[in-house]
Amino acid sequence: MGKSKGARITITLECICRNSPSLNKRSNGIYRYTSSKNRRNTPNRLELKKFCRQCNCHTVFKEIK
């Protein structure tokens, strides 16, 4: 029987620019990253600064369900 992964879960990070009007030169769409976090150490939703290809700059990515 396999071991359980414990408190570590996979999360999806989505750019906050998806709600703003399209003022960029790139194509429309939603850009997402996947990552993992420890549920015991960080029970709140995670926010990271990452590169968004749609915005063509570093923006805040928030955890979604």
trRosetta pair geometry for C-beta under 8 A, 3 or more apart (Angstrom, degrees):
i j d omega theta_ij theta_ji phi_ij phi_ji
5 8 5.1 -97 156 64 106 95
5 9 7.7 127 106 -79 132 47
7 38 5.2 45 114 -163 111 76
7 39 4.5 -134 -174 44 86 91
7 40 4.4 -28 -158 -13 160 101
7 41 7.8 112 129 -1 139 78
8 36 5.6 26 -179 170 98 121
8 37 7.3 177 -144 90 62 26
8 38 5.6 -37 -91 -97 68 63
8 39 7.3 -152 -80 -5 16 85
9 36 6.6 174 87 -150 32 78
9 37 6.5 -21 60 60 79 71
9 39 5.6 57 0 -52 116 109
10 34 6.2 4 -177 -177 102 108
10 35 7.5 163 -153 90 61 29
10 36 5.3 -45 -98 -95 54 83
11 34 7.1 163 84 -155 44 62
11 35 5.7 -22 63 69 91 77
11 36 6.7 141 12 -113 81 28
11 37 5.6 8 -4 8 132 108
11 46 6.4 101 108 32 164 127
11 63 5.1 -33 176 -137 132 110
12 32 5.6 -8 -175 -174 100 125
12 33 7.5 154 -160 82 53 44
12 34 5.6 -32 -103 -101 63 74
12 63 7.1 113 73 -152 49 60
12 64 5.4 -46 89 58 101 91
13 32 6.4 151 79 -161 52 68
13 33 4.4 -11 59 62 109 93
13 34 7.3 -176 16 -87 80 22
13 35 6.1 28 -17 9 118 113
13 46 7.1 -68 -92 94 106 106
13 48 6.2 -34 -135 42 154 109
13 50 6.9 92 120 12 142 144
13 61 3.9 57 162 145 113 121
13 62 6.7 156 -151 74 73 18
13 63 5.9 -44 -96 -87 68 52
13 64 7.4 139 -122 6 19 83
14 18 6.7 -27 161 -7 109 139
14 30 6.4 -14 -151 178 108 112
14 31 7.6 141 -149 84 59 48
14 32 5.0 -26 -96 -103 71 90
14 61 6.3 158 70 -159 19 84
14 62 6.3 -33 61 63 74 70
14 64 4.9 22 4 -18 123 130
15 18 5.9 123 85 -28 85 89
15 30 7.0 -173 42 -162 97 67
15 31 5.1 37 -8 64 129 92
15 32 7.5 -121 -6 -78 78 47
15 50 7.9 -111 -87 71 87 100
15 52 4.5 78 -108 -110 145 133
15 54 6.7 -178 68 44 163 120
15 55 6.8 -168 -173 -12 145 119
15 59 5.7 60 -150 87 99 127
15 60 7.8 120 -147 84 56 46
15 61 5.5 -45 -85 -102 50 80
16 19 6.8 -39 176 22 63 105
16 20 7.8 60 129 -17 72 105
16 59 6.3 -137 42 153 90 117
16 60 5.3 13 1 79 128 92
16 61 7.3 -153 -19 -102 78 30
16 62 6.0 69 -68 -4 96 110
17 20 5.2 -54 -157 32 61 116
17 52 6.1 130 19 143 135 167
17 54 6.2 -177 93 95 134 117
17 55 4.8 -175 -53 -64 170 120
17 59 5.7 12 -33 148 111 173
18 30 5.0 22 -105 -112 131 93
20 23 7.2 -56 139 9 110 105
22 28 5.8 -45 -105 -93 140 101
24 54 6.3 122 69 159 157 66
24 55 6.0 -136 -81 -123 151 38
24 56 6.3 159 -156 8 126 106
25 56 7.3 7 47 -16 94 147
26 53 6.4 167 -156 143 160 72
26 54 5.1 -161 90 -143 136 43
26 55 7.7 -69 29 -25 134 13
26 56 6.1 163 -31 -42 126 104
27 54 7.5 -86 73 -118 54 82
28 54 7.5 50 -137 -139 28 119
29 54 6.3 -153 66 -88 76 124
30 54 7.7 -37 -122 -34 19 154
31 52 5.2 146 67 -148 145 81
31 53 5.5 158 -103 38 149 87
31 54 5.1 -157 -17 -8 121 108
32 61 8.0 127 -136 -153 47 122
33 48 8.0 -71 68 73 143 128
33 50 5.8 -42 -20 130 151 174
33 61 6.1 25 27 176 115 165
35 46 7.6 -101 80 98 132 155
35 48 7.6 63 -5 6 164 154
37 41 7.7 -131 172 68 85 98
37 42 5.2 -71 175 64 125 127
37 46 5.7 -165 -71 -48 155 144
37 63 8.0 -43 -1 -98 147 143
38 41 4.2 44 90 24 119 108
38 42 6.2 100 69 21 71 87
39 42 7.4 -83 -128 67 19 63
39 43 6.5 52 179 -101 62 63
40 43 7.4 -3 -144 -61 16 88
42 46 6.1 46 149 -78 141 98
45 62 6.4 29 147 -174 124 90
45 63 4.3 -157 -164 57 87 115
46 62 7.6 158 89 -155 52 46
46 63 4.5 84 46 -40 77 125
47 60 5.6 -3 -176 -170 105 107
47 61 7.0 162 -155 79 55 47
47 62 5.2 -15 -104 -103 85 70
47 63 7.2 -99 -64 -6 51 83
48 60 7.4 150 81 -152 28 58
48 61 5.3 -19 67 58 79 99
49 58 5.3 44 169 167 101 108
49 59 7.0 -161 -144 107 72 15
49 60 5.8 -43 -93 -92 67 55
49 61 7.3 147 -113 10 16 82
50 58 6.7 -159 112 -144 13 78
50 59 7.4 -31 64 62 57 57
50 61 4.9 -6 28 -8 113 132
51 57 7.4 -131 -139 140 68 17
51 58 5.4 -48 -88 -90 58 69
52 55 4.1 47 88 28 121 103
52 56 7.4 -56 91 -15 74 22
52 57 6.8 -5 50 63 91 50
52 58 7.4 132 7 -124 79 21
52 59 4.9 -14 -3 30 130 114
52 61 7.5 162 -70 -70 102 99
53 56 6.9 25 -166 -78 34 56
55 59 5.3 58 50 -24 163 135
